[in-house]
Amino acid sequence: MAVPVFYTPLTKAQLGFFSHQKGPCADFEMDFFRCASRVGQTKSVTVCKKELDDFAECAMKKKEFERYVIMQKERKKQGRPYAPTPAPDVAGIIN
């Protein structure tokens, strides 16, 4: 991580803006950074490709979206209707 040029009270609050450390991809990001810290920034793209690919998939959901598009095409090809929307669960709502 880069050292801030100017350290203000907001600097520490902004550290998490450009990371995935508080989300579902935190473990994948840490795996990549652990690997990259061992081999260095230049070689990390090739040596840590598996970790980087896992992190990128988690963050961007490219395979998940491609699967969704394929499923929609198949549904359209078969002429199947969409499932009806289920009724809302009113028992779980607290006023």
SVG drawing of the C-alpha trace seen along z (x, -y; Angstrom):
<svg xmlns="http://www.w3.org/2000/svg" viewBox="-48 -17 58 43">
<polyline fill="none" stroke="black" stroke-width="0.4" points="0.0,0.0 1.3,-3.5 2.1,-5.9 -0.1,-9.0 1.6,-12.3 -0.6,-14.3 -1.9,-12.6 -5.1,-14.1 -7.9,-12.8 -9.7,-11.6 -6.7,-9.6 -7.4,-6.5 -11.1,-6.6 -10.4,-6.6 -8.0,-3.6 -10.8,-1.1 -12.3,-2.9 -10.2,-1.1 -10.1,2.4 -12.4,5.3 -11.4,6.0 -14.9,5.5 -16.8,7.5 -17.2,11.0 -14.0,10.9 -11.7,10.1 -10.2,13.6 -9.4,13.7 -7.8,10.2 -5.7,11.3 -4.6,14.5 -3.4,12.5 -1.6,9.9 0.1,12.6 1.4,14.2 2.3,10.8 4.3,9.8 6.4,13.0 7.3,12.6 7.1,8.8 4.9,6.5 6.5,7.3 6.3,11.1 3.0,11.2 0.9,11.0 2.4,14.2 3.3,16.2 0.1,15.3 -2.3,15.6 -4.6,18.2 -5.1,15.9 -5.6,12.9 -8.1,14.7 -10.0,15.8 -10.1,12.3 -11.2,10.8 -14.0,13.3 -15.3,12.6 -15.1,8.8 -16.6,8.6 -18.8,11.8 -18.0,12.3 -18.6,16.0 -21.8,15.7 -23.2,13.1 -22.1,15.2 -24.0,18.2 -27.1,16.0 -27.0,14.9 -26.7,18.5 -29.6,19.5 -31.8,16.7 -31.0,17.7 -31.9,21.3 -35.2,20.2 -36.1,18.1 -35.2,20.9 -37.4,23.4 -40.2,20.8 -40.5,21.4 -42.3,18.7 -40.8,17.1 -41.7,18.4 -44.3,16.2 -43.0,13.8 -43.6,15.3 -45.8,13.4 -44.0,11.2 -43.3,12.5 -45.4,10.3 -44.8,12.4 -41.2,11.3 -41.9,7.5 -41.7,5.8 -43.5,2.4"/>
</svg>
